[in-house]
């Protein structure tokens, strides 16, 4: 064999080895599909930054990220999961959807991946892990520990002659009347009462704030009892009197934030992220004037020693059971919820980790929100966890709209909603 021939064979072997190495490297490359939310909590830019960091730590993993509004998220997940579950590997899941998705067999059971140490390290072990628990099994990692907070414009309050925010809803009505009379603001409070899930969140806060409850000890709907009627009547009357902005019936949380930030409202209840944005001069016309306090309750409830009531609407990350790369998905999920990452972005979303709340640097950086979270958290109420929650939610949304727009009186709207939910319950028994 000639020397040139031998050289050609060597080049061919080198090429084949190189090609093999390239193919193997390409084959080891993992792609994860992630879907999150572009509303409350960490901003989209912050989440994208976390994903880029994760990819640098794991060069063999590529993450394709999708972000949608909260109202679009559920249907996007159901469509993907019903089709085999491979459209998304890691998904942000509301605690009210977990029963539906887990009972359908669409979520990966991660109970054995969660260590006892991880559980003990969270803020409130029972409440925190309830977000991702169904039938005693874990289906993800808690991430967005959020609840409704009360926001108020300190300057407007002072102009009305008050130096403290309202502790009861009756006090709020009194303060609002004074503000209207003095021409300080036309509609003192703005709510997210559009016919969407956001209205249910506000109703839960008011329901328990007036001494009501969503269901009784037997799991039957009970929101049409005395406390529920008082809450819904308060909502209706506040619109009629002009204390609540009439646009509340079509507003979602971002509308509430913009109204508060433009100086067209003295009061609002909304998620934690609002505090930072409402006091950002680039985002708000009333920066530095927006403060936080406990969500009020009725005078009757306050006299019983219950000083607040709010809606706890937390979310967690889950992994699709159809994921081709569950181990890599778990690593991404752990990184997103790690103390390092969560502490860094605490301005928009507080960490789930207990030690974070005693970290001097973090407390110094977020003195208001860290303190308010700890004060408000014990008074949070979660919605019902049932596989048919989306049907339940639509019934509740319609009930509120019918009462707020005058199509039904509050008691009729409540009673009709209870009957419709009981019909659904029977189908699931």
DAQUI-V183580 format. One record per residue. N is the residue number from 1. RES is the residue in one letter. PHI is phi in radians with two decimals (none if undefined). OMEGA is omega in degrees with one decimal (999 if undefined). Layout:
# DAQUI-V183580
N|RES|PHI|OMEGA  N|RES|PHI|OMEGA
This chain:
# DAQUI-V183580
1|X|none|-178.3  2|X|-1.25|179.2  3|X|-1.09|-179.2  4|X|-1.17|179.5  5|X|-1.18|178.9  6|X|-1.05|179.8  7|X|-1.13|179.0  8|X|-1.15|179.2  9|X|-1.14|179.3  10|X|-1.07|179.4  11|X|-1.09|-179.9  12|X|-1.14|179.1  13|X|-1.12|179.5  14|X|-1.04|-179.8  15|X|-1.10|-178.6  16|X|-1.15|177.8  17|X|-1.12|179.1  18|X|-1.10|179.2  19|X|-1.11|178.8  20|X|-1.08|179.2  21|X|-1.09|-179.7  22|X|-1.13|-179.7  23|X|-1.10|-179.7  24|X|-1.12|179.1  25|X|-1.12|179.7  26|X|-1.14|-178.9  27|X|-1.17|-178.0  28|X|-1.45|179.1  29|X|-1.25|-177.5  30|X|-1.91|175.7  31|X|-2.01|176.1  32|X|-1.97|176.2  33|X|-1.84|-173.1  34|X|-2.06|173.9  35|X|-2.27|-179.7  36|X|-2.28|-173.8  37|X|-2.07|179.5  38|X|-1.87|-177.0  39|X|-2.19|-177.9  40|X|-1.25|178.3  41|X|1.44|179.6  42|X|-1.00|179.0  43|X|-1.24|177.8  44|X|-1.06|179.3  45|X|-1.07|178.3  46|X|-1.13|179.1  47|X|-1.15|177.5  48|X|-1.13|177.3  49|X|-1.10|178.9  50|X|-1.07|179.4  51|X|-1.12|178.2  52|X|-1.10|177.3  53|X|-1.10|179.7  54|X|-1.08|179.8  55|X|-1.12|177.5  56|X|-1.18|177.8  57|X|-1.27|-178.9  58|X|-2.27|-175.2  59|X|-1.02|-178.8  60|X|-1.53|-177.8  61|X|-2.05|175.0  62|X|-1.97|-178.5  63|X|-1.97|173.7  64|X|-1.69|-173.8  65|X|-1.91|175.4  66|X|-2.19|178.8  67|X|-2.25|179.8  68|X|-2.33|177.3  69|X|-1.23|178.2  70|X|-1.00|-175.9  71|X|-1.16|179.6  72|X|-1.65|-170.6  73|X|-1.12|-176.0  74|X|-1.02|-177.0  75|X|-1.13|177.5  76|X|-1.11|179.8  77|X|-1.16|-177.6  78|X|-1.06|178.9  79|X|-1.05|-178.9  80|X|-1.20|-176.5  81|X|-1.22|179.7  82|X|-1.17|179.7  83|X|-1.55|178.0  84|X|2.07|172.6  85|X|1.37|-177.7  86|X|-1.78|177.9  87|X|-1.21|178.2  88|X|-2.35|176.4  89|X|-1.66|-179.1  90|X|-2.01|-172.6  91|X|-2.35|171.8  92|X|-1.48|-174.1  93|X|-2.21|175.0  94|X|-1.20|-178.0  95|X|-1.07|-179.5  96|X|-1.35|179.3  97|X|-1.64|-171.2  98|X|-1.04|-178.8  99|X|-1.06|179.9  100|X|-1.12|-175.2  101|X|-1.25|-179.3  102|X|-1.24|-179.0  103|X|-1.15|177.4  104|X|-1.40|179.8  105|X|1.39|-174.6  106|X|-1.69|-176.2  107|X|-1.93|179.4  108|X|-1.35|176.0  109|X|-1.32|-177.4  110|X|-1.97|-177.0  111|X|-0.91|-176.7  112|X|-1.32|178.6  113|X|-1.54|-178.5  114|X|-1.57|-176.8  115|X|-1.49|175.4  116|X|-1.01|179.3  117|X|-1.13|178.5  118|X|-1.11|-179.6  119|X|-1.13|-177.1  120|X|-1.14|-175.0  121|X|-1.40|-176.7  122|X|-1.48|-173.9  123|X|-0.97|179.0  124|X|-2.40|-170.0  125|X|-0.95|-176.6  126|X|-1.15|-176.9  127|X|-1.20|-175.7  128|X|-1.06|-175.0  129|X|-1.43|175.1  130|X|-1.09|-179.0  131|X|-0.99|-174.0  132|X|-2.04|-178.6  133|X|-1.91|173.9  134|X|-2.48|-178.7  135|X|0.92|175.7  136|X|1.39|180.0  137|X|-2.00|-179.3  138|X|-1.70|-178.1  139|X|-2.20|177.2  140|X|2.69|178.4  141|X|-2.08|174.5  142|X|-1.10|-177.0  143|X|-2.45|-176.3  144|X|-1.74|177.3  145|X|-1.51|-173.5  146|X|-2.22|179.5  147|X|-2.64|178.1  148|X|-1.35|178.2  149|X|-2.07|177.8  150|X|-1.74|179.8  151|X|-2.01|178.0  152|X|-2.54|178.6  153|X|-1.58|-174.5  154|X|-1.07|-178.8  155|X|-1.17|178.1  156|X|-1.08|179.8  157|X|-1.09|179.8  158|X|-1.15|178.7  159|X|-1.11|178.2  160|X|-1.45|177.0  161|X|1.72|-178.0  162|X|-2.07|178.5  163|X|-1.99|178.0  164|X|-2.42|177.6  165|X|-1.23|-179.3  166|X|-1.18|175.4  167|X|-1.66|179.2  168|X|-2.21|177.8  169|X|-1.17|176.6  170|X|-1.14|176.1  171|X|-1.11|179.1  172|X|-1.08|178.3  173|X|-1.07|179.8  174|X|-1.07|179.4  175|X|-1.10|-179.0  176|X|-1.12|178.9  177|X|-1.09|178.2  178|X|-1.14|179.4  179|X|-1.07|179.4  180|X|-1.17|-178.7  181|X|-1.11|-179.0  182|X|-1.48|178.8  183|X|1.27|-178.6  184|X|-1.25|179.8  185|X|-2.71|-176.1  186|X|-1.22|179.8  187|X|-2.16|-172.2  188|X|-1.08|-176.8  189|X|-2.25|177.9  190|X|-2.12|-178.1  191|X|-2.20|173.5  192|X|-1.79|-175.9  193|X|-1.94|175.3  194|X|-1.09|-178.4  195|X|-1.33|179.0  196|X|-2.51|-177.0  197|X|-1.09|-178.3  198|X|-1.00|179.2  199|X|-1.15|178.3  200|X|-1.12|179.6  201|X|-1.09|179.0  202|X|-1.12|-179.1  203|X|-1.13|178.4  204|X|-1.06|178.5  205|X|-1.06|-179.5  206|X|-1.25|-179.8  207|X|-0.97|180.0  208|X|-1.27|177.5  209|X|-1.21|176.5  210|X|-1.83|174.8  211|X|1.51|-179.8  212|X|-1.61|179.2  213|X|-2.72|-179.7  214|X|-1.30|-178.2  215|X|-2.53|179.3  216|X|-1.59|-176.0  217|X|-1.12|-179.3  218|X|-1.61|-179.8  219|X|1.44|178.7  220|X|-1.57|179.2  221|X|-1.03|-176.8  222|X|-2.34|-176.1  223|X|-1.31|177.4  224|X|-1.65|178.3  225|X|-1.40|-171.2  226|X|-0.92|-178.3  227|X|-1.11|179.0  228|X|-1.15|178.4  229|X|-1.12|178.5  230|X|-1.10|-178.8  231|X|-1.13|-177.6  232|X|-1.19|176.5  233|X|-1.11|176.2  234|X|-1.04|-179.5  235|X|-1.06|-179.1  236|X|-1.09|-177.6  237|X|-1.13|-179.3  238|X|-1.17|175.6  239|X|-1.23|-177.3  240|X|-1.07|-177.7  241|X|-1.42|-178.9  242|X|1.51|174.6  243|X|-1.34|174.5  244|X|-1.61|178.1  245|X|-1.06|-179.4  246|X|-1.05|177.7  247|X|-1.25|177.4  248|X|-0.98|-175.6  249|X|-1.23|176.4  250|X|-2.17|-174.4  251|X|-1.64|170.0  252|X|-1.95|-171.9  253|X|-1.01|179.9  254|X|-1.16|175.3  255|X|-1.12|177.9  256|X|-1.09|180.0  257|X|-1.06|-177.7  258|X|-1.15|178.7  259|X|-1.14|178.3  260|X|-1.10|-176.4  261|X|-1.25|178.7  262|X|-1.57|178.7  263|X|1.41|-178.5  264|X|-1.80|176.1  265|X|-2.65|177.1  266|X|-1.67|-175.6  267|X|-2.36|174.2  268|X|-2.88|166.9  269|X|-2.05|-174.1  270|X|-2.86|-176.8  271|X|-1.42|-174.1  272|X|-0.99|-173.8  273|X|-1.02|-176.7  274|X|-1.13|-175.8  275|X|-1.04|-178.5  276|X|-1.13|-176.9  277|X|-1.28|-179.4  278|X|-1.21|178.4  279|X|-1.91|177.3  280|X|-1.74|-178.2  281|X|-0.97|179.7  282|X|-1.34|-176.7  283|X|-1.97|-168.4  284|X|-2.40|176.0  285|X|-1.54|-178.4  286|X|-2.16|-179.2  287|X|-0.97|-179.6  288|X|1.58|-178.3  289|X|-1.82|-176.6  290|X|-1.59|-179.7  291|X|-2.07|-179.5  292|X|-2.18|171.8  293|X|-2.68|-180.0  294|X|-1.11|174.4  295|X|-1.11|-177.3  296|X|-1.13|172.0  297|X|-2.31|177.3  298|X|-1.28|177.8  299|X|-1.02|-178.9  300|X|-1.06|-179.9  301|X|-1.24|-179.5  302|X|-1.06|-179.9  303|X|-1.16|177.9  304|X|-1.49|178.7  305|X|1.63|177.1  306|X|-1.70|-169.5  307|X|-1.62|-179.6  308|X|-2.83|173.3  309|X|-2.72|179.9  310|X|-2.54|179.4  311|X|-1.80|176.2  312|X|-1.66|-177.0  313|X|-2.17|-176.2  314|X|-1.52|-178.4  315|X|-2.36|178.6  316|X|-2.47|176.4  317|X|-1.66|177.6  318|X|-2.17|179.2  319|X|-2.04|177.7  320|X|-1.17|177.3  321|X|-1.13|179.4  322|X|-1.53|-179.0  323|X|-1.09|176.9  324|X|-1.37|-176.0  325|X|-2.30|-176.4  326|X|-1.10|-179.1  327|X|-1.18|178.0  328|X|-1.16|178.1  329|X|-1.10|178.6  330|X|-1.12|177.8  331|X|-1.12|177.9  332|X|-1.11|179.8  333|X|-1.07|179.4  334|X|-1.15|-178.9  335|X|-1.18|179.5  336|X|-1.05|-175.9  337|X|-1.73|-177.3  338|X|-1.20|177.9  339|X|-0.97|-178.9  340|X|-1.00|-178.1  341|X|-1.23|-175.8  342|X|-1.16|177.7  343|X|-1.13|-177.6  344|X|-1.16|-176.6  345|X|-1.94|-177.0  346|X|-1.23|180.0  347|X|-1.11|-177.3  348|X|-1.84|-173.8  349|X|-2.84|-175.9  350|X|-1.33|-178.2  351|X|-1.15|176.4  352|X|-1.60|-170.8  353|X|-1.66|-175.9  354|X|-1.02|-176.2  355|X|-1.12|-179.5  356|X|-1.07|-175.7  357|X|-1.39|173.9  358|X|-2.05|177.8  359|X|-1.38|-176.5  360|X|-0.95|-178.3  361|X|-1.14|-178.4  362|X|-1.25|177.6  363|X|-1.10|178.2  364|X|-1.15|-178.2  365|X|-1.29|-177.6  366|X|-2.23|-174.7  367|X|-1.14|-176.7  368|X|-1.33|-174.8  369|X|-1.22|177.6  370|X|-1.09|-179.9  371|X|-1.20|-178.0  372|X|-1.19|177.6  373|X|-1.04|-178.3  374|X|-1.16|178.7  375|X|-1.31|-174.5  376|X|-1.47|-172.8  377|X|-0.95|-179.1  378|X|-1.13|-176.9  379|X|-1.88|-180.0  380|X|-1.50|178.3  381|X|-2.17|179.7  382|X|-1.59|176.9  383|X|-1.39|-178.4  384|X|-1.21|177.6  385|X|-1.90|-178.0  386|X|-2.37|-179.1  387|X|-1.09|-177.9  388|X|-1.81|-174.0  389|X|-1.05|-177.4  390|X|-1.11|174.8  391|X|-1.19|177.6  392|X|-1.00|-177.4  393|X|-1.07|-178.8  394|X|-1.12|177.3  395|X|-1.12|179.7  396|X|-1.13|179.1  397|X|-1.06|180.0  398|X|-1.12|178.4  399|X|-0.99|-178.0  400|X|-1.16|179.6  401|X|-1.11|-178.8  402|X|-1.11|178.5  403|X|-1.31|-176.3  404|X|-1.19|-179.8  405|X|-1.68|175.1  406|X|1.43|178.9  407|X|-1.25|177.1  408|X|-2.44|173.0  409|X|-1.33|-174.0  410|X|-0.92|-177.6  411|X|-1.13|178.5  412|X|-1.08|179.6  413|X|-1.07|179.1  414|X|-1.13|-177.9  415|X|-1.12|179.3  416|X|-1.12|179.3  417|X|-1.13|178.7  418|X|-1.05|180.0  419|X|-1.07|-179.8  420|X|-1.15|177.9  421|X|-1.22|178.5  422|X|-1.10|176.7  423|X|-1.11|178.2  424|X|-1.14|-180.0  425|X|-0.99|-178.2  426|X|-1.10|-179.9  427|X|-1.23|-177.2  428|X|-1.68|-180.0  429|X|-1.59|999
